[in-house]
Amino acid sequence: MQKLSTRVQASNSLLCVGLDPTGADEAAVEQRLQAVIAETAPYAAAFKPNLAFFLSRENGVALLQQTVRSIPRDIPVILDGKFGDIANTAEHYARFVYDVIGADAVTVNPYMGDDAIRPFARPGKLVFALAKTSNHPFHNLQDVELASGGTISALAARVARALDEELTESTIALVVGATNPAALAQVRAACPAQWFLVPGIGAQGGDLAATLQAGLRADGSGVLINASRSIWQAADAGAAARELMEQINQLRPAVILN
Ligand SMILES: O=c1ccn([C@@H]2O[C@H](COP(=O)(O)O)[C@@H](O)[C@H]2O)c(=O)[nH]1
């Protein structure tokens, strides 16, 4: 949390650069990863490698380790693995994330409950739990009905009541998609202080202005706007990252003033 806040202030950025490496030529992928990291680092509040894009390669774990080591140490790394299993298994996933890979933060799937999350809540680490995802599932497993009518993300409602003394706002952050600003606003209303990782801008078509309006905290911070494909596939990754960071920063004061 401290590392994230410090980096957000130092870089004046709320941009999370997603690393979802695609391409068949291993050497070219390695080179592209190094180039994207070097070119986008000045504009990145955080990097988010997605585990699936590394595990689908023969040398995936080594490539992920090398990738994380290439990221400047003052920029937080969120390993997007969406882990979720019983506690003793989750303990092994946590060792992988923090001790083998060296990430600062992780995404978890909270479906199996608090004990599936707790092993990831180490001192100095931040856990992003999926609260309202950016896809549009036909079921509403993620939501609970409110007595007052309507629905809200079940996890957001639970986090608002505090999960327990270990899983507090300093260790638990939320993943909330950019594709449903009304739902994002509800989650923000329930969890005014939490950090949100917000995927869905760029390739998934989320509306940036509406997302910031709905998701920013009262202090104009508290969201990490993720973009993966729109940066990885850009002819100039640095320019794509800078442009998105500047768009975010142009919209932030307007939101704070409203
Ligand atoms: O609800 C969610 C949770 C995670 N993701 C991940 O974020 C990136 C989005 O990539 P784009 O190319 O910018 O669409 C990707 O790694 C997803 O697995 C998400 O999209 N939605």
The ligand as an ORCA input file, in Angstrom:
! r2SCAN-3c Opt
* xyz 0 1
  O     -12.468     -8.238    -14.316
  C     -11.366     -8.383    -14.846
  C     -10.252     -8.831    -14.151
  C      -9.053     -8.937    -14.802
  N      -8.934     -8.611    -16.097
  C      -7.580     -8.711    -16.717
  O      -7.130     -7.405    -17.053
  C      -6.489     -7.415    -18.317
  C      -7.298     -6.608    -19.309
  O      -6.675     -6.620    -20.555
  P      -7.095     -5.627    -21.780
  O      -6.267     -6.112    -22.910
  O      -6.732     -4.235    -21.352
  O      -8.549     -5.795    -21.990
  C      -6.351     -8.884    -18.701
  O      -5.131     -9.365    -18.186
  C      -7.528     -9.528    -18.001
  O      -7.316    -10.886    -17.703
  C     -10.017     -8.158    -16.791
  O      -9.957     -7.826    -17.986
  N     -11.215     -8.047    -16.141
*
